Amino acid sequence: MSDLTAKLSLSDGREFDLEIHKGTLGYDAVDVQVLSKNHLFTYDPGLMSTAMCKSEITYIDGDQGVLLHRGYPIHDLAQNADYLEVAYLLLYGERPTKEQRDAFNKQVRNHTLVHEQISRFFHGFRRDSHPMAVMCGVSGALAAFYHEALDIHNEEDRDLTAIRLLAKMPTLAAMCYKYSIGHPFMFPQNRLSYAGNFLYMMFATPCEPYEVNPVLEKAVNRIFILHADHEQNASTSTVRTAASSGANPFACIAAGIASLWGPAHGGANEACIKMLEEIGSVDRIPEFIERAKDKNDPFRLMGFGHRVYKNYDPRAKVMRETCHEVLQELGINNPLLEVAMELERIALTDQYFIERNLYPNVDFYSGIILKAIGIPVSMFTVIFALARTVGWISHWKEMYNTMGLKIVRPRQVYTGHTERAFEKLD
């Protein structure tokens, strides 16, 4: 029992002493495990007030607009690191030395190829399948190809699984895109960076040489970093729930991808682009701004504000800068991007949006960047899944590296029929 405790007193005279767990940052947590032994449990729809685990990976302060990975501010990581450095930090807890970084990068390069039978596996899908449907299938299918030496209770096997997932997800994501447009799959080029290799596999063809644009490479690297982990969100808690049963890690990641697919989670940047398409042109923006301010109108501006951040989304600050770099580099004259930039200007100057903290979020800017690069809207959430894989697998590893792993088994308040007899029909 810790020094700090809480006392729960019920009107029937029962009392319980509850231990309080203190974090290094953020809220304390009241331990209610004793309640279930006394035929009580808490009621918390959506688990918005329940800590399902202890974690050392990511910290968020939504009121102050703070996001830390292993203690490092997201702004510093996005400005000064490449994605694989951040991946190492999330997986192992500390930033790598130069030697560790080089060895880690080499390990990832050695696993970028996928089994050739997986290439044929794609042909079982319709060409017009949503790429996230394909991504769910092929990522889960990895369990059928990489099951040798996979003992989830062995640390070396867990590390190998993490490397495999990190290395193969860009390959699978690019294959989803190439398959959808009928182009041949492009093998990974291990001389390129993680982000550069993904762009190559997406846009190169066997017909002519392809040179990676360094501005776009930098932008994709930042998108990957800014989406790498975000604490106990829906998809991460899904991965943890699946993993708590001892499930195959590739199946756990597939479960995370399925959860991420939802429009309230990973589909937000896709919804943002659809909103821009609905607005259509700059001259129609005032009409939609008025609709957004009307409580009786169901229209909502997508890509503004955030469920967690009551202040400015710290990821959006970096993404805004990157967005403008990409648009300047490409010199694109696109009505949707003009709409997006005017919406950004209004949101940053209009008191209605300022007072309600409805600032452009990371999904707003990442959607614009991906659209400008030439990535179809249907691929946006696939790229999110690619980037978030390292966060999911870091939480998966943490579960097995710490003591006290328990299968997740939420309780319910039953509100159905009481017991009744079932009579046979004549």
N, C-alpha and C positions, 0 to 999 in steps of 0.2 A: 504494500500500500504506500503511495506517495505521501509527501507531507501535506499536499493540498487535496482536500476531499470535498464532496458535496453530500448533503443529506436530503433524501427524498422522503417526504411524509405524506401518507395517504389518509384520506378522511376516515378509513376504517381502523386507524390506529397503527397500521404497519409502517415501519421505517426502514430505510436502507441507506447504508454508507456507500457512496460511489467514488471510486478513484478517479482522479483527474490527470490526464496525460498532457504534458507540456511539450509543445514543439519549439524548435529554435527560433522560428518566426511564425507570425500569424496566430490563429485562434488556439485555445486549449480545447481538449476533448474530454467529455464526461464518459467514463467507461460504464456501460449499462449491462454488461454481461451477466451480472448477478440477478437481474430481473427475470430472465428466462427460467432460472432455477426456482423462481417463486410464482410461475404461471403468469408473468407479465412480460410484455415487450413494447418497444416504442413504435409509434406510428409516424412515418416520415415519407409521404409520397414523393417519388423522384429522388429520394435519398439526398435532398438538398441540405439537410442538417446532420448528416451521418458521415463519419470518417470510416471507410471500410478497410483502411490499411494505414500503416506508417510508411513513409517514403522519404528518401534523401535525394530524389532526382530533380524535381521541379517545384518551385514556389511561385505562387501568384498572389498579389495583393490587388484586387480589382478596384478598390477605392482609390488607391494611389497610382494605378497604372504601372505596376511593377511585375516583371516576369524574369525569374532567375533560373538558370540551368546550373545545378551544382554550385550555386552561389554567384555565378557570372551573369551580369545583366545581358539581356537579349540584344540590346543595341551594340554592346561591345563585341559580342560573338558575330553578329551579322556584318559588322564593319571590318573585323580583323581576322576572322577564321574562315577556313573552307569547311564544307559540309562534313567531310570525313573527320576533321578535327573535333567538330561538335559531336559527331557520332561516337568517337572514342570517349569523349568526356561523359556523355550520357551512359555509355555502356560500362565504363570502368571507374567513374567517379572523379578522376583527375585529368587534366589536360595532358596530352602526351609530350614526352621529350622529342627531340628531332629524330632520334633513333627509333623510338616507339612509333612515331608517326609514319616513318618510312616503312617499317616492318608491317604496320597495320594496313597501310595503303597497298602494299604488295600482296598481303593476304586477300584483300578485297578483289584486287585485279585477278588473282588466280581463280576466282569463283564467279566471274561475270557470265560465263556461258551457262546455258541451261541444257539439260539432256535433250538430244535430238528428237526423241519420241514426243517431248512436250510440244515441239514445233508442229508435229502432226496432230496433236491433241486439239490445237486451235481449229482445225478444219471440221470439228464436230459442231461448231457454233455457226449460226447464221451470220452473214457478213454485216447485217444491220443490227446485230445485238448491241445493247448498250455496253460500252467498254468496261463498266464496273461489274456487270454481270459476268463478263468473260474473266475479269481480274479475280473475282471471287472464286470462280471455278479453277483457274490455273494455279492460283496461289495455294489453294487447298490441296490440289493434286500433287504439289511438291512433296507431300507426305508419302506418296507412293513411290517416289524416285530417290529420296534422300533419307532412308530410314536406317541405313547401316550405321553402326556405332552411334546410335542416338539413345543415350541413356540420360533422361532429363535430370537425374540425380547426380550426374557426373559433370563437374565444372568445365572440363575440357570439351566435352560434347556440347554443352550449352554455348560455349564460346564459338565453336565451329558452326553451330546452327545460326547464331547471330550474324556471323560473317557471311554465311550463305544467303541469308535473307537480305542483308544489306546489299550484297553484290548483285543478286539476281532480280530484285524488284525493278530497277530501271530497264533491264532487258525485257522482262515480261510486260511492263507498261508500254514500252515502244512497240513490242510485238502486237499488243492489243490495237494500237493505232494503225500499224502497217496492215494488219489483217483486215481492218474495217474499210480500208481504201483499196485493197487488192494489190498492194505493193509487196515485193519480196522482203523478208526479214533481213535486217542488217546486223551482222555480227558486231559485238562490242569491240572498240579499239582501245586497248589498255594503255596506249601512250597518252590518251586524253585524260582530263580531269573527270571527276564523277559527273559534274553538270555538263561538261563538254561532251562526254561520251553519250549521255542521254540525248542531247540535241543531235548528235551524229546519227544515232540509231533511229531517231524520229524522222529526220529530214533528208538524210543521205540516200542516194540510190546507186545501184551498180553502174549506172550509165556515165556518170561524170564525177570528178573530184568534189569533195565538200569541205569547206573551211569553216570552222566554228567562229562565229562572230564573238569577240571577247566581251563586248558590252552585254550581249544576250546571255553569254556564259555566266558572267557575274550576276546578272539578274536571276537566273535559274538557281544558281548557288544560294543566293539570299532567300529565294522562295523556299528552297529545301530547308534551310536553317530555321526560318521563321515558322515553319510548320512541323518541326522535328518532334516536339513534345509540348503538351499543354495540360499537365497534371491529370487529375481524375475525371476526364471528360467521358462522354458516352462510349466511345469506341475503346478507349483505354480500359475503362472499367469492364467492358465486355471481354476484352482479352484476358484481364485478370480473372474474371468469373470463369471463363472457359478453362484457363490454365489451372484454376484451383482444383479441378477434378483430375489433374494429371494428364490432360489431353495432349495430343501431338502438337508441338509448337506451330507447325505450318497450318494446322487446322485452327489454332487459336488466332493466328494472324488473319486467316480468311474470315473468321467471325468478326474481327475488328473492322475489316474492309466492309463487310455487310452492314455493320452499324454506322460506319462513316458515310455510307451511301445516302442516308436520310437527308432530306432538304433542310432540316433543322440543325444539321451538323456539318458534314463535309460538303454538302451541296449548296452552301451559301453563296460561293463565288459564281456558280452556275446560275443561281437565281438572280444574282446581281446583273449579269449580262442580259438575261431575259427581260429584266426590268428596263434596262437601257434600250433594248429593242422595242419594248412597248412604248416608251416615250418617243423614240424615233428621231427627233430633231431638237435643236436648241430652242427654237421658237415655241415648242410645246411644254418646256420645263415649267413656266409659271403655273400652268394648269395643274400639273402633277404635284407641285409644291403645295398648292392650295388643298389638293385632295389629301396629301400626307398630313396636313394640319387639321383636317376635318375628322373629328372623332367618329362620326357616323359613316365615314367612307371606308370600305374594307381595304383600300389600296395602302400599301406600306412601302416606304423606300427601303430597298434591300442594300446591305453593305454599309449601313450607318448604325452606330451604337453597337453594343456588345452585351451579351447576357452576364458576362463575368466582369468586364471592365466598366466601371461607372465613371471613369476618367477616360482619357485618350488611350486607345489600344497601343501599347508600346511598340508592337510589331509594325503598326501602320506608319509610324514616323519613318522607319527605315524603308518600308515599301513605297511610300510616297516619293521619296528621293529617287529610288530605283525606277519607279514608274516614269518619272519625267526624263530620266536618262535614256530609257528605252525609246520613248516616243520621239525624243530629239534625235537619237541615232537613226531610227528608221524613217523619220520624216513622213509619217503616215497621215494622210488626209482622210480620216474615217469619221462619218457623222456620229457613230456611237461613242468614239473616243472624245469628240467635241462635247457631246452631251455629258459624258463622265467628268470632264474637266470643269464644265460650268456647274454641275452639281457639287463638285468638290468646293468650288469657290463660294457658292451659296451656303453650304453647310459650315464653312469656316468663318462666315461673316454674319449670317442671319441669327439674330438673338434667339429665335425660337429653337434652333438647333443647338446653339451654344448653351442655353439655360438647361436643356435636357440632355446634355452630353452626347448628342447624336452626331458624333464625329465620324468621318469615313474610317472604316476598320480595315484589317488586313485583307479580308475577302474582296472588298471593293477594289483595292489596288492590284491585288494578285490577278483578279479576273481580267482587268484591263491589260496588264502585262502579257498574260498568256494569250489573250485575243490578238494583241499587236504582234506577237511572235509568230502567230499563225497556227496556234494549237486550237483545235475545235472545242467548243463548249463541253461536249460530251466527255472530253478527256480531262477536264479540270479536276474532278474528284479523284481520278486515277492518279494524277500527279500528287495530290494531297496524300493519298494512301502511300505512295512511294516514299514521300518525305517522312510521314509519320511512322513508318515501319520501325525505324530505329528507336523511337519512343516506346512503341508497343513492346518491342523485344527487350528493351532496357527494364521495363516494369516486369516482364516475364522473368528475366534473370534475377531481378531483385527479390521476387517472391521465393525463389528457390535458394537464394543466397542467405536469406534471413530465416531465423527459427520461427516456428509457430504457424506454418502454412496450414490453412484450414479450407475445406471446400466451402464455397459461398452458398449459403442456404437462407435466403431472406424469409421472413415470416409474413403472415397476412392477417388482416381482420376479416374473418368470415362473415358474410352478410346474407348467405343463401338460406334455403329451407332448413329447418331442424329435421331430425330423423323422421321418415314416414315410410309406410308399408308400400311395397310394389305388388300389385295384384295382377294375376295372369289374365290376359284378354280371353274372352270366350271364343 
